[in-house]
């Protein structure tokens, strides 16, 4: 295996600290995140309503995506830190490093929006994760989606909030189970690399479908743009991981 450059390995801790700082900066920078469709009609008697952020409802697609993708991203960061300690292959560690920095930053933005909107970070009313993908179009707040409903969500069958059954810690499609995470922690070298790439491929597939759902259902402009960017970036990483698996005589899981 290719030996790791100590500068990059040492930079992981620094990179994580920088990512955390970016989370705070990102949350402040998105104070104008309500530039998309309005959830609430401004009060004509208020002189400040024209410039106040537009706040989505707690059960909206905007809030649901922010909550669920933050959890989804958290596991990607966790898996990337695990593989860092299980392999000395620089190509895999570089990918893991990039995923940690990108997804930690995005997670901070998503949680920052929830804080900005004054919304809870857990789903209200005992809703299952991703229920917003099946229900969001029915609240009368997402215009312009026509009869598309919750369809067209890739491999998730159109109503992933109800189709996916949480099990063994896998709360959403694509997420690794606790058993799989334990296998990753126990693996070493090439075995760890292959398992990480397979688990992260599944993870990205679920993330892409969720981001597509927000790009279609969310009303907050900045959040829609973030979701669209996630789709493009994670599709590119899916291609990269497929090539890395081939180079190791393996393939994504069916």
C-alpha beads as a LAMMPS data file, in Angstrom:
LAMMPS data file: protein, C-alpha beads

254 atoms
253 bonds

1 atom types
1 bond types

-500.0 500.0 xlo xhi
-500.0 500.0 ylo yhi
-500.0 500.0 zlo zhi

Masses

1 110.0

Atoms # bond

1 1 1 0.000 0.000 0.000
2 1 1 1.091 3.565 -0.585
3 1 1 2.553 5.083 2.598
4 1 1 0.686 8.044 4.021
5 1 1 2.236 11.469 3.918
6 1 1 2.460 12.619 7.502
7 1 1 1.447 16.156 6.536
8 1 1 -1.965 14.967 5.368
9 1 1 -2.451 12.628 8.313
10 1 1 -1.592 15.388 10.763
11 1 1 -3.832 17.742 8.820
12 1 1 -6.920 15.665 9.615
13 1 1 -7.263 17.098 13.094
14 1 1 -6.629 20.609 11.837
15 1 1 -9.005 20.071 8.933
16 1 1 -11.743 18.952 11.295
17 1 1 -11.288 22.052 13.432
18 1 1 -11.425 24.238 10.325
19 1 1 -14.575 22.437 9.208
20 1 1 -16.215 23.160 12.549
21 1 1 -15.306 26.822 12.221
22 1 1 -16.797 26.832 8.739
23 1 1 -20.032 25.447 10.137
24 1 1 -20.483 28.536 12.288
25 1 1 -19.483 30.840 9.468
26 1 1 -21.762 28.973 7.085
27 1 1 -24.740 29.315 9.402
28 1 1 -24.170 33.065 9.631
29 1 1 -23.700 33.345 5.881
30 1 1 -27.065 31.749 5.143
31 1 1 -29.127 34.236 7.109
32 1 1 -30.656 35.107 3.753
33 1 1 -31.629 31.480 3.159
34 1 1 -35.273 32.432 2.854
35 1 1 -34.855 33.837 -0.642
36 1 1 -36.982 31.014 -2.037
37 1 1 -40.748 30.602 -1.937
38 1 1 -42.411 32.104 1.122
39 1 1 -43.983 29.920 3.761
40 1 1 -45.813 32.785 5.447
41 1 1 -47.482 35.831 3.915
42 1 1 -45.730 38.984 5.183
43 1 1 -47.748 41.253 7.456
44 1 1 -48.374 44.438 5.542
45 1 1 -48.374 46.411 8.785
46 1 1 -44.825 45.388 9.591
47 1 1 -42.086 47.605 8.229
48 1 1 -39.451 44.899 8.686
49 1 1 -41.328 41.973 7.166
50 1 1 -39.960 42.602 3.689
51 1 1 -36.430 41.849 4.814
52 1 1 -37.134 39.191 7.493
53 1 1 -36.085 35.624 6.645
54 1 1 -38.975 33.500 5.432
55 1 1 -39.425 30.580 7.822
56 1 1 -40.608 27.150 6.643
57 1 1 -42.925 25.073 8.784
58 1 1 -41.577 22.362 11.093
59 1 1 -43.148 19.631 8.940
60 1 1 -42.034 21.112 5.609
61 1 1 -39.687 19.514 3.114
62 1 1 -37.176 22.271 3.856
63 1 1 -37.012 21.397 7.552
64 1 1 -37.230 17.656 6.947
65 1 1 -34.341 17.672 4.512
66 1 1 -32.198 19.779 6.830
67 1 1 -32.804 17.395 9.734
68 1 1 -32.414 14.140 7.820
69 1 1 -29.432 15.111 5.690
70 1 1 -27.612 16.346 8.791
71 1 1 -27.987 12.861 10.293
72 1 1 -27.052 11.205 6.992
73 1 1 -23.926 13.342 6.692
74 1 1 -22.925 12.635 10.274
75 1 1 -22.587 8.934 9.504
76 1 1 -20.522 9.610 6.366
77 1 1 -18.110 11.617 8.516
78 1 1 -18.012 8.810 11.086
79 1 1 -17.217 6.150 8.468
80 1 1 -14.505 8.324 6.968
81 1 1 -12.787 8.738 10.320
82 1 1 -12.994 4.982 10.875
83 1 1 -11.307 4.111 7.571
84 1 1 -8.604 6.681 8.248
85 1 1 -7.446 4.460 11.098
86 1 1 -7.881 1.165 9.236
87 1 1 -5.783 1.741 6.105
88 1 1 -2.597 3.411 5.035
89 1 1 -3.694 3.730 1.406
90 1 1 -3.406 7.396 0.540
91 1 1 -6.024 7.366 -2.218
92 1 1 -8.716 6.095 0.146
93 1 1 -7.606 8.387 2.942
94 1 1 -7.692 11.380 0.578
95 1 1 -11.270 10.562 -0.429
96 1 1 -12.237 10.133 3.216
97 1 1 -10.570 13.456 4.086
98 1 1 -12.542 15.237 1.349
99 1 1 -15.822 13.674 2.489
100 1 1 -15.194 14.686 6.103
101 1 1 -14.549 18.315 5.203
102 1 1 -17.366 18.645 2.670
103 1 1 -20.078 16.893 4.622
104 1 1 -19.163 18.370 8.007
105 1 1 -19.410 21.830 6.442
106 1 1 -22.758 21.067 4.809
107 1 1 -24.078 19.526 8.019
108 1 1 -23.254 22.740 9.845
109 1 1 -25.169 24.757 7.255
110 1 1 -28.225 22.514 7.577
111 1 1 -28.244 22.682 11.372
112 1 1 -27.584 26.418 11.168
113 1 1 -30.705 26.892 9.059
114 1 1 -32.798 25.003 11.607
115 1 1 -31.456 27.300 14.313
116 1 1 -32.110 30.338 12.141
117 1 1 -35.683 29.195 11.533
118 1 1 -36.225 28.360 15.221
119 1 1 -37.168 24.769 14.318
120 1 1 -36.424 21.548 16.227
121 1 1 -33.627 19.264 15.085
122 1 1 -35.833 16.221 15.583
123 1 1 -38.957 15.500 13.551
124 1 1 -42.162 16.780 15.180
125 1 1 -45.072 14.523 16.009
126 1 1 -43.079 11.291 15.889
127 1 1 -42.683 11.425 12.115
128 1 1 -40.411 8.827 10.576
129 1 1 -37.202 10.011 8.858
130 1 1 -37.814 11.120 5.273
131 1 1 -41.593 11.284 5.639
132 1 1 -41.305 14.764 4.096
133 1 1 -40.434 13.177 0.749
134 1 1 -43.796 11.415 0.647
135 1 1 -45.836 14.160 2.326
136 1 1 -44.197 17.446 1.351
137 1 1 -46.148 17.872 -1.868
138 1 1 -49.445 17.533 -0.017
139 1 1 -49.107 20.553 2.276
140 1 1 -50.087 23.084 -0.375
141 1 1 -46.841 25.019 0.025
142 1 1 -44.710 23.612 -2.765
143 1 1 -45.901 25.128 -6.007
144 1 1 -45.067 24.083 -9.498
145 1 1 -44.563 20.354 -8.938
146 1 1 -47.758 19.272 -10.584
147 1 1 -48.756 15.628 -10.438
148 1 1 -45.262 14.462 -9.825
149 1 1 -46.077 13.875 -6.179
150 1 1 -43.366 11.944 -4.445
151 1 1 -42.396 10.022 -7.530
152 1 1 -39.191 10.088 -9.490
153 1 1 -36.935 9.552 -6.505
154 1 1 -34.447 7.243 -8.065
155 1 1 -34.321 3.840 -6.431
156 1 1 -36.513 4.787 -3.496
157 1 1 -39.838 3.929 -4.969
158 1 1 -41.465 7.331 -4.607
159 1 1 -42.307 7.156 -0.891
160 1 1 -39.071 6.367 0.880
161 1 1 -40.316 7.689 4.181
162 1 1 -42.715 4.767 4.350
163 1 1 -40.839 2.232 2.181
164 1 1 -37.672 2.161 4.271
165 1 1 -37.816 0.368 7.586
166 1 1 -35.251 1.560 10.108
167 1 1 -33.200 -1.361 11.362
168 1 1 -29.982 -1.906 13.302
169 1 1 -29.282 1.821 13.384
170 1 1 -29.852 2.410 9.651
171 1 1 -32.422 5.188 9.898
172 1 1 -32.563 6.072 6.199
173 1 1 -31.827 4.425 2.833
174 1 1 -28.120 4.074 2.203
175 1 1 -27.106 4.353 5.836
176 1 1 -24.853 1.631 7.235
177 1 1 -26.133 -0.546 10.043
178 1 1 -24.417 -0.826 13.409
179 1 1 -23.266 -4.311 12.385
180 1 1 -21.673 -2.933 9.202
181 1 1 -19.942 -0.162 11.124
182 1 1 -18.544 -2.763 13.522
183 1 1 -17.256 -4.760 10.540
184 1 1 -15.557 -1.637 9.210
185 1 1 -13.923 -0.982 12.577
186 1 1 -12.640 -4.568 12.651
187 1 1 -11.401 -4.650 9.050
188 1 1 -7.877 -3.752 8.053
189 1 1 -5.975 -2.677 4.966
190 1 1 -7.510 -3.694 1.634
191 1 1 -10.562 -5.267 3.279
192 1 1 -11.288 -1.998 5.090
193 1 1 -10.831 -0.017 1.878
194 1 1 -13.262 -2.178 -0.083
195 1 1 -15.897 -2.232 2.658
196 1 1 -15.639 1.533 3.140
197 1 1 -16.023 2.180 -0.592
198 1 1 -19.029 -0.151 -0.761
199 1 1 -20.706 1.341 2.292
200 1 1 -20.031 4.880 1.102
201 1 1 -21.391 4.039 -2.344
202 1 1 -24.659 2.908 -0.763
203 1 1 -24.590 6.013 1.434
204 1 1 -24.121 8.374 -1.504
205 1 1 -26.898 6.683 -3.487
206 1 1 -29.312 7.331 -0.620
207 1 1 -28.007 10.868 -0.234
208 1 1 -28.431 11.646 -3.931
209 1 1 -32.060 10.501 -3.875
210 1 1 -32.741 12.605 -0.785
211 1 1 -31.067 15.667 -2.315
212 1 1 -33.100 15.253 -5.485
213 1 1 -36.216 15.221 -3.321
214 1 1 -35.252 18.548 -1.756
215 1 1 -34.305 20.059 -5.111
216 1 1 -37.866 19.315 -6.205
217 1 1 -39.840 19.913 -3.001
218 1 1 -37.950 22.482 -0.931
219 1 1 -39.006 26.128 -1.217
220 1 1 -35.965 27.889 0.269
221 1 1 -33.739 28.924 -2.610
222 1 1 -30.378 28.522 -0.872
223 1 1 -31.328 25.049 0.366
224 1 1 -32.492 23.948 -3.075
225 1 1 -29.178 25.104 -4.550
226 1 1 -27.258 23.221 -1.862
227 1 1 -29.252 20.074 -2.629
228 1 1 -28.601 20.412 -6.351
229 1 1 -24.893 20.807 -5.652
230 1 1 -24.959 17.680 -3.477
231 1 1 -26.442 15.674 -6.337
232 1 1 -23.692 16.666 -8.737
233 1 1 -20.835 16.265 -6.251
234 1 1 -21.951 12.898 -4.920
235 1 1 -22.619 11.508 -8.386
236 1 1 -19.048 12.435 -9.279
237 1 1 -17.779 10.684 -6.143
238 1 1 -19.876 7.622 -7.005
239 1 1 -17.994 7.357 -10.310
240 1 1 -14.708 7.804 -8.474
241 1 1 -15.520 5.101 -5.924
242 1 1 -16.613 2.661 -8.642
243 1 1 -13.206 3.087 -10.303
244 1 1 -11.440 2.634 -6.963
245 1 1 -13.364 -0.578 -6.313
246 1 1 -12.487 -1.922 -9.774
247 1 1 -8.829 -1.221 -9.100
248 1 1 -9.147 -3.422 -5.992
249 1 1 -10.899 -6.264 -7.800
250 1 1 -14.266 -5.434 -6.236
251 1 1 -17.568 -3.783 -7.146
252 1 1 -20.394 -1.877 -5.472
253 1 1 -22.889 -4.027 -3.629
254 1 1 -26.049 -4.938 -5.512

Bonds

1 1 1 2
2 1 2 3
3 1 3 4
4 1 4 5
5 1 5 6
6 1 6 7
7 1 7 8
8 1 8 9
9 1 9 10
10 1 10 11
11 1 11 12
12 1 12 13
13 1 13 14
14 1 14 15
15 1 15 16
16 1 16 17
17 1 17 18
18 1 18 19
19 1 19 20
20 1 20 21
21 1 21 22
22 1 22 23
23 1 23 24
24 1 24 25
25 1 25 26
26 1 26 27
27 1 27 28
28 1 28 29
29 1 29 30
30 1 30 31
31 1 31 32
32 1 32 33
33 1 33 34
34 1 34 35
35 1 35 36
36 1 36 37
37 1 37 38
38 1 38 39
39 1 39 40
40 1 40 41
41 1 41 42
42 1 42 43
43 1 43 44
44 1 44 45
45 1 45 46
46 1 46 47
47 1 47 48
48 1 48 49
49 1 49 50
50 1 50 51
51 1 51 52
52 1 52 53
53 1 53 54
54 1 54 55
55 1 55 56
56 1 56 57
57 1 57 58
58 1 58 59
59 1 59 60
60 1 60 61
61 1 61 62
62 1 62 63
63 1 63 64
64 1 64 65
65 1 65 66
66 1 66 67
67 1 67 68
68 1 68 69
69 1 69 70
70 1 70 71
71 1 71 72
72 1 72 73
73 1 73 74
74 1 74 75
75 1 75 76
76 1 76 77
77 1 77 78
78 1 78 79
79 1 79 80
80 1 80 81
81 1 81 82
82 1 82 83
83 1 83 84
84 1 84 85
85 1 85 86
86 1 86 87
87 1 87 88
88 1 88 89
89 1 89 90
90 1 90 91
91 1 91 92
92 1 92 93
93 1 93 94
94 1 94 95
95 1 95 96
96 1 96 97
97 1 97 98
98 1 98 99
99 1 99 100
100 1 100 101
101 1 101 102
102 1 102 103
103 1 103 104
104 1 104 105
105 1 105 106
106 1 106 107
107 1 107 108
108 1 108 109
109 1 109 110
110 1 110 111
111 1 111 112
112 1 112 113
113 1 113 114
114 1 114 115
115 1 115 116
116 1 116 117
117 1 117 118
118 1 118 119
119 1 119 120
120 1 120 121
121 1 121 122
122 1 122 123
123 1 123 124
124 1 124 125
125 1 125 126
126 1 126 127
127 1 127 128
128 1 128 129
129 1 129 130
130 1 130 131
131 1 131 132
132 1 132 133
133 1 133 134
134 1 134 135
135 1 135 136
136 1 136 137
137 1 137 138
138 1 138 139
139 1 139 140
140 1 140 141
141 1 141 142
142 1 142 143
143 1 143 144
144 1 144 145
145 1 145 146
146 1 146 147
147 1 147 148
148 1 148 149
149 1 149 150
150 1 150 151
151 1 151 152
152 1 152 153
153 1 153 154
154 1 154 155
155 1 155 156
156 1 156 157
157 1 157 158
158 1 158 159
159 1 159 160
160 1 160 161
161 1 161 162
162 1 162 163
163 1 163 164
164 1 164 165
165 1 165 166
166 1 166 167
167 1 167 168
168 1 168 169
169 1 169 170
170 1 170 171
171 1 171 172
172 1 172 173
173 1 173 174
174 1 174 175
175 1 175 176
176 1 176 177
177 1 177 178
178 1 178 179
179 1 179 180
180 1 180 181
181 1 181 182
182 1 182 183
183 1 183 184
184 1 184 185
185 1 185 186
186 1 186 187
187 1 187 188
188 1 188 189
189 1 189 190
190 1 190 191
191 1 191 192
192 1 192 193
193 1 193 194
194 1 194 195
195 1 195 196
196 1 196 197
197 1 197 198
198 1 198 199
199 1 199 200
200 1 200 201
201 1 201 202
202 1 202 203
203 1 203 204
204 1 204 205
205 1 205 206
206 1 206 207
207 1 207 208
208 1 208 209
209 1 209 210
210 1 210 211
211 1 211 212
212 1 212 213
213 1 213 214
214 1 214 215
215 1 215 216
216 1 216 217
217 1 217 218
218 1 218 219
219 1 219 220
220 1 220 221
221 1 221 222
222 1 222 223
223 1 223 224
224 1 224 225
225 1 225 226
226 1 226 227
227 1 227 228
228 1 228 229
229 1 229 230
230 1 230 231
231 1 231 232
232 1 232 233
233 1 233 234
234 1 234 235
235 1 235 236
236 1 236 237
237 1 237 238
238 1 238 239
239 1 239 240
240 1 240 241
241 1 241 242
242 1 242 243
243 1 243 244
244 1 244 245
245 1 245 246
246 1 246 247
247 1 247 248
248 1 248 249
249 1 249 250
250 1 250 251
251 1 251 252
252 1 252 253
253 1 253 254
